Amino acid sequence: MEKQDTKVRIIMFGGVRENGKNMYAVEVNDDIYILDCGLQYPENELLGIDVVIPDWSYLREHKDQVKAVFLTHGHADAIGALPYFVSEFNVPVYGSSLTIALARLAVNNYEKSKKFKKFHTVTERSRLKFNDVNVSFFKTTHNIPESLGIVLKTNLGQVVYTGDFKFDQTASKYYQTDLARLGEIGKRGVLALLSDSAGAEQHGYAANENDVYEYIYDQFKRHNGRIIVANVAANILRIQEVLNAAIATHRKVVLMGKDLENIVQTAIKLKKLNLQDPEVLVSYKKLKNLDPEETVILETGKMGEPIKALQRMATGEDKFIQIQPDDLVLIATTTSTAMETTAAKTRDLIFRAGGHVEVISDDLQISGHGSPSDLQLMINLMKPKYLIPVQGEYRVLNLHAHLAEQTGMPSSNIFITEKGDSLVYDGTEPMHLSDSFEVSNVMIDGIGVGDIGNIVLRDRKILSEDGVFVAVITIDRKQKKIISEPKITSRGFVYVKSNRDLIKQSSEIVKDVVRANLDATDFDWGHLKQEIREKLSHYLFEQTRRRPVVLPIVMEVNQNKHRLHNKTTVKAAKNE
């Protein structure tokens, strides 16, 4: 194929101007290759939402063009949306042995994707050939073993995606970066580099993992009572350090939660977790037999997020573990910006319960992502023609862009993108923004995928703040009269017995609206409900300066007189 016949298009489905939900597509001619397929844990305003995944409507429209999914590592922000994706797209999935093992766990836990089997294990030495693309990989350092960067070689040059990375000269075997390989990739010519930006804000000295282990060991050694460690489930490196420190201080580790057990057992089976003493792990059933000074409880919480699990422990809502006086709670994860308020509240709750809190990030600068100098080193090794900062909110993408300019890259060759943007290059003109489209968030609540929208979230927010106000009335439409007085119920708005005048006047408003609509020649159920809502909302706001969700329920009585049956049926008008 001649060079000018090739066209490369890079599409952002997530991971830009947000934390998590990493998913990018590289379209080469008519083929589409997916880089990561991650989820995002919801921020506080997404009430009741379990997780958020990318919107791949565009890919549904081009389903036959999707060739493969390539995964960089086994964290939820890279593999979490995979179960939902493969339930729709029956394409092969590639990743390292641990990444694929964790991806299998996720896929098998979702009913609609259980039958998916197209998993393929690759290493940094693997080479894959597709129609117009050769795919290879390179080792990176992150806080989970076998993290890989991805290289898509096209006739126009290489498109490189780093995944999560940092440089750590003390990294052990399964975490080491192959610097020589990075230099080799750079020498071959990198057209575009999609590079991790999450660590662009870091300042000062970043602790290496030996420092982190010494910190954990020191905490274990100094504390004489029970220790609860809060950690992200898939942070295998931190789990290894906790296990090593427990062995060194003659403690046992209890794993809380089936998800954590599955991840740890998978890592042990693949020899990515080294148990110097196999008896260091004990089941929850044996917890009561352990003395406090020999107990470590490793908690990751639902779906790997530990902070809210600690809240339940501190308030007594957790049915297995409660914070006790003299417990040490060691928070071994770095809290995201969106969770800072929740984390501060959690610390307060732990202290109230009599526990003590230590947070590693208060004393050490730890991160699985590259510092500013790491980001510049990656640029200098790869020497990309174009840079696309990914994985982070706008401010870190922007900082990454400035760091790139300091290395000599022209600002015109750096793209700060948003979801739905697509960058096009065909070799005849510079890479440019083209054909962007809307990409929304797909929210998952229980078994529902994408059935929660902005209107539902708005109602949930109002319910959480101002409550609900329900008005029920029964009418006979044929006789144009009200059968029973309105019944008013309130939850989370006002206490009914203490606000009798408010309730009485609300009842009169409902009756007035119903009478006016019954007398109208063109009676309409929708108009009746809407008018009740509007009149009540206006009155309630005037009286309380609050805006509850107003829910009108209008019942209709039909008198069906028949010689054989004299039956009264009650039916409810359609409710929104």
N, C-alpha and C positions, 0 to 999 in steps of 0.2 A: 504494500500500500504506500502510495506517495504521501509525503508529509502533509501536503496541503489538503489531502482528502480527510484528514482526521479532525474531529472536533471534540473538545473536552469541556464538560459542563460540571461544575461543582455546586451542589444544592444543600442548603442548611435546613434540616428538619428539627433541630434542637441544639442545645449546648452553647448557644450564643446569646448574650445578654441575659443569661440565667445560669443558675447552678444546677448541674445534673442534666439528665435527659439528653445525653450525647447521642446524636445520630446525624450522619452526613452521607450524602450519596455522590458518587462520581460517575457521571454518564459519559461514556466513550463511544461515540457514534450512536449505535442503537442499543447498547448494553448498559445496564445500571448495576453498580456495585455499592453495597451498603457498608459503611464503616461505623461499627458499634450500633447498639439498639438499646438505649438505656432509659431509665425512668427517673422521676424526680419525686422526692418526698414533699408533701404539700406544706405550704406556709400557713400561718395561723388563720388567714382569712378564708381559706378553702375548707369551710366547716364540714366535717364528716367525710371528707375525701380521703381515701386510703393512699393512692399514688396517682401521679400524672404521667402520661406517656405521650410520645410525639403523635402528631396528626399526619398520617401518611396517605391522605386522600389522593395526592398526585400519583403515588406509586400504584394505587388501585387502578387508576386510569391507564397505567403503563405496566400492568402486571406481567405481561409476557416478556418485558425487557429486563426484569430483575433477575440477575444471574447468581448472586451469592451474597452472603453476609460474612464480614470479617470482624472478629472481636479482638480488642486489645488486651482486656483483662477481665477478671471475674467479679468486679464490684457491680452493685445495682445500677450505678449511673452509666454502665457500659452494656450490661446484659439484662437488666430488669424488665424491659419491654419485649424481650424476645419471645416469651410464651404467647403473647397476643399477636406478634408479627407472624410467627410460623404457623399459627392457626389459620392465617389467610394466605401466606406465601410459602409454597412448598419448594423452597430453594435450599441448597447446601449451606451449612454454617461452619466456619473455620475458626480455630483458636488453639491455644496451647492446651496441653493435657489437663491442667487444673482448671483453666477457663472453661473448657468444654464440659468437664465434670460438674462444675457449678452451674453451667447453663442447662445441663440435663436435669439437675435437681429442680431448677426454676420451671422448666418446661413440663416436667412430670407432675408438678404441683398444680397445674392449671388443666381443668378437665378437657377443654377444647383443643389442647395441644399435646396431650399425652401420647398420641400415636406418631408424633413426629420423630423420625430416626436419622435424618440426614446430617449427622454430626461428623466432622472430620478434624483430626488432630494434626497440627503443624508445629514446626520448631523454627528457630531462627535460620536454619539451613534449608527449609522447604522452598520449593519453586513451583508455582502453579501457572499453567498456560490456559488462557481463555482466548476468545476470538481476536480481539485487538489489544489485549492487555496481558502482561506478565506480572504476576503478583509474588512478592517476596516479603520477608519480615526481618526485624532486628530487635535484639534484646534491649529492654529499658529497665530502669530502677523505679520501683513503686513499692507500696507497703503490702503487696500481695505477690507471691512468686509467679514467675513465667509471664510477666507483662511483655507484650510485644508491640512494636510499632509496625506500620503497614506501608509497603511501597507498591504503587501501581505504575508500572512502566508502560508508557504509550509512545507512539512515534513522535509526539511533540515534546517529550520529556517525562520525568517522573513526578507523580503526585504522591506526596509523603504525608502520612498522618501519624503523629507521635503517640497518641493516646496520653494517659497520665504518665508523667516522667519527672525525675530529678536526677542529679548526679551526686553520688555518694561513694567516695573512694574506699570506705570501709564496708561496703555492702558484701554480704555473703553470697555463696554460690548461685542460688536461684534468683537473686535480686540484682546481679551485676549488669552494668551496661557494657556493650561491646563498642568501645570508642573507635576502634579500627574500622569496624563495619560502618559506623556513621560517616567517617571520613571517606570511605569508599563510595558510599551512596552520593555524597556531595560531589565527588570528582566526576561522577557520571552525568551530572546535570539535573538539578531539581527544578522543575517548572513551578510547582506550588507546594508550600509547606503549611499544613494545617497543624498548628502547634498549641499545646496546652498552655493556657494563660493563668491558671488559678493561683499560682504563686507569685504573680507579678508585684503584689503589694508587700511582700516580705521585706523586712529590714534587719540588718545586723547578721550575726552568726546563727546559722541553722544547725541545730544539734544533729549529730549523726546517731545511728541506731545503738552504738555502744553507750553513748551518753544516756539514751532513753532507758536502756536496760539497767544501767547503774542507778538511775533515779527510781525505777520500779523496785529494784532489789533493796534499796535503802529504805523505801516506805514499808516494805514487807518486814524488814529486819527490825525497824524501830517500833512498829505497832504490835502490841501484845494481844489485841482482841481480834474479832472477826473482820475480814476485809471483803468489801464488795467492789469489784472492778467493772466499770461501765465502758463498753467498747463496741465499735461497729463489728458486726458478725463476720464480715469478709476481710477484715484487716488481719490477715494471717500472721504478718510479721509481729504485730503487737501481741497477738495470742501466744506466739512462740516465746516472746520475752516474759509474759506473765507466767507461762509454764516453767520456764527456766528459773525465774525468781522464786516460784513456789517450791521447786525442788531444792534450791539452795538454802531456803529457810525452813525446810521440813514441813511444808504445808501441803494440803490436798486441794484440788480445784474441782468445784462443782459447776457443771455447765447447765445453765438455765435456758430451756426452750429447745424444741425439736429442731428448729432451723439451725441453731448454733451447733447442736450435736451432729447434724448431717454434714455441715460444712467442715467441722473439725475432723470427723471420721473420714470424710473424703480426702482431706489434706493428709491425714496420717496414712491412709491407704496408698496414696500416690507418693509418699515419702517427702512431702513438702512441709510437714511438721515433724520435728525430731523429738521424740519422747525419750529423754535420757533415763527416765524412770517411768515405765508404763503404769505403775500404780498411782501416779500423781493425779490421774483423773478418777473421780468417784461419782457414783450416781446420786441423784437428789435423795433417793430413799435412805442413803447412808449419812445424809447431812446431820441428822439429829444425834448421830453417834460421834461426831467430831467435836473436839473442844474448840472454843472460839479462837485460841491462839494457833490452831493448825488449819483454819478454814479460810479458803478463798472462794468467793462466789463470783463467777463470770457471767455478767448479764448483758445481753445485747438488745433486748426488747423486741417488740413486734416488727418484723421485716428489717431487723438489723439496726434500728434506731434506738439507742439506750436511754436517752434523757427522759422521755415520758414514762418509761418503765420505772425509773428511779422515783418519779413523782408518785406513782401508785404505791411503791414500797414505803415511801415516807408518810403517806396519808392512810396506810393500812388497807388500801383497796386491792393490793396484790394478794391473791389467795395462797401463795407459796412463801414469799419472803416479805418480812416487815423490817424496816430500819429499827435497830435497837440501840439503847444507850451504849456509847463507847465503840460503835461500829465505825470503821474507816471506809468511806466511799471514795475510791480513786477513779476519777474520770479520765480515762486514757485516750479520749478522742478529742479532736478539735471541733468545737461547735461552729456551725455555719452562722453567718451574719443574721439570717432569718430566724435562727433559734436562740439568739443571745438572751432575749427577754425570758423565754421559757427556761433556759439554763439557769439564769439568776434566780428565778422563782423556785426552781428545783433545789438549788443550794440552800435557800432559806428554809424550805420544808424539811430538808435533811437535818439541819441544825435544830429545828423545832422538835424533831423526833428524837433528839439526843445524839445523833451521829456527828461525825467530823468529815469534812470534805477536803480533798486535795485534787487539784486539777493540773495535769502535766503541763498543759499549754500556758499556765500562769508562771511557771518556772523555766520552761524550756521552749524554744521556738521549734516546733515540730510540724512537719508537713510531708505529704506524699507527693507534693508538686514542686517544680523547680523554682528556685529563687531568681531574682532578676539577672544575676550573673549566669545562672544555668540556662535561662532562656536565650541570652546572648551567645553563650557557647554553642547551643544547638543551632542557632542561625549561622554562626561562623563555620561550623562543621558541615552543615547542609548546603550553604551558599545558595539559597533559593532565589529564583527570579521574582517570585511573588510570595508574599506572606499573608496567611489568613489566620489571625489569632482566634482561637476557639476555647471552649470550656471556661466560662466565667461571665459575670455581669459586665455591663458596658465599661465601668471604670477600669477593670483589669484588662479588658481587651484594648482599651485606649492606652493604658500604661505599657502594655506589650508592644504596641505600635511605636511608642516613643523610644523604647529600648532598642527596637529594630533600627530606627533612624540613627541612633547613636552608633550602630555598627556600620553605617554607611548606606543602608537601604534607602532608596528614594521613597518619599511618602506616597507617591502615585502608585507604587507597587505593593502597597499594604492596604488590605480591605477589612474594615470593621463592619461586619455583616449583621443581619438579624434574621430571624426565622422566615423562611420563604424566599430568601434571596438566592439567586443563582448567578454564578460567575462563569463566563464563557471565554474560551480561547481556541482559535483555529489556526494560529500561526501566521495569519495575514495582518492582524492588528493586535494591539495590547489586550491583555485580559480585561474584561469589563463586566459591569453589572447588567444583567439582561433577563427579561421575562420573569420577574419576581411574582409570587403568588401568595395568597393568605395561608398561613399555617397556624392553626389554633392549638390549644391544649385539649387533650382527650383525658377526661377525668374518670377514675375508676372508684366506685363506691360499692363495696361488697362484690356481687357477681355482675353488677352493671358496668358495662364498658361504653363510655361516651354518651350515656343517657342523662347525665347531669350537666346542665348548661348554666349560663350566666344568670338566667331568670331564677332558676332553682337556688343557686348560691345566694342571690340577692335575698330571696325569701328566707333562707336559712339564717342569713346575717340579721335580718329584721327580727326573726323569731328569737334569736339569741340575745338581742338588745332590748326589744320592745314587746315581745310576746305575741299572743294571738287572741283575737276577739271574735267569738262565734255567735251568730244570731240565727236561731231556728224558728221558722213559722210555718203553719199549715193553712192551706187555702182550699177553697172550692171554686175553681175557675168558672164552672158553668153557672153557679149561682152568684158569682162575683162577690164572695164574702170571705172574711177571715174566720177560720174554724177555731183556732186556739191562739191564745196570747203568745207573743214572741218569748222564747226562752233564751236568755243571754248567758253565755259561759265565757270566762276569761282564764287564760293560763299565761303567767309571766308578764301580765300587763297591770291589772289592779286587783286588789282583793275585793270580790263582789260584795260581801256583807258590809264592808266599810264604805262602800261607794253606791249606796242605794239610789241617790238622786241621779247619778250618772247612768246607772243601769235603767232606771225608769224612763229617763229622757231618750235614751238609745232605743228602748222598746217603742216609744211613741214615734220616733223617726222611721223605724222599720214599718210600722203600721201605716203611716202616712204615705210612704213610698209604694207599699203594696196596694193600698186602696186606689191611688192615682193610676197605677198600671192596670189594675183590674177593670177600671172604668174606661180605659183607652180602647179604641176600636181595633188597634193593631197590636194586641198583646204579644210580647216577645220575652222569652225566658232570659236570654242573654242580657237584654236591656234592663230587665228587672233586677237581676243580680248585680249588674254594674252600677246601677243607680243606688242600690242599698249600700254597696261598698263605698261609693264616692261620698254619699251623705254622712254615713257613719264616720268615715275617715276624717272628714272635715270637722265634724263635731268633736270627735275624740282628741284631735290635735289642738283645737281651740281650748279644750278643758284641761289637757294634761301636757301639751307640747311633746307628745310621743306619737309615734306612727306604728301601731301594731299591725300585724297581718289581719285584715278583716275578712272573715269567711262567712258569707251568707248561705244558709241552707233552707230552701223553700220546698215544702212537702205539699203534694196535691192529693186531695181526697176525691175519688170517683164513686158516685152512688150508682151502681149498676143493678137496676131493678129488673128481675127476670122471674117468670112463673116458677121455675124449678130451683133457681138459686137466688138468694138475696145476699150477695157477697160484697163486702166493702174492701176495697184494695187501696193501699197507700203507696204512692211511688214518689221517689225523690227526683226533683229536677236535676238535670246534669250539673255536676259541680266541677269547678276548676280546681 
